Amino acid sequence: MNLSELRDFLTPKLGDDLVSANLVLDELTLNLRREAIVPVLRMLREDEDCRFTTLIDICGVDYPERAERFELVYHLLSMTKNLRLRLKIAAGETVPVDSVTPVFPVADWYEREAFDMYGILFSGHPDLRRILTDYGFEGYPLRKDFPLSGHVEVRYDDLEKRVVYEPVSLVQEYRNFDYLSPWEGMNRTLPGDEKAG
């Protein structure tokens, strides 16, 4: 079965849960309704014609201009069929997405990472807490509206003998940049220039 045949096979099987199916550059992407992610993943894993038994990755994408600003992307692999599949669902800031850890236990780390980096909520997750950022970290660093410098800076204070959190201060002196080439700035004669004349 190739990807075109897989798309034709899955389209009637998924019915209303399927928003769109796109086959571009030999990659099949299925856009699904958010509520359908767990049953669709279970079906893709257990169906004998699919056998997508490996969840490779879950990642988030931020589109701040959309009403549901996040898109969750699931990458699957069927080793028996030698096929890869991408699933996408839309997610908002406040409405949780069903956790897929009952279907693929490896999703535990990926969902925690999406929560930590984007703030995407997952209902039914066994241990949804930050995993990559520090304790007390403010905000979500992979959101497009997160400030490039962050909210606080961390340093070790020798007087207090502890780590200190302070508001970010960006102090820069005024610098006058000379964009000329170093050769254009030279106004003296180099040795050997007399031979050129």
RAKA-V839684 format. One record per helix or strand. SS is the DSSP state (H for helix, E for strand). FROM is the first residue (numbers start at 1). TO is the last residue. Records with the same first field share a line. If there is no record, write none. Layout:
SS->FROM-TO  FROM-TO
//
This chain:
H->3-17  34-46  107-118  193-196
E->18-24  27-32  54-62  70-78  83-91  97-98  122-123  152-157  162-167
//
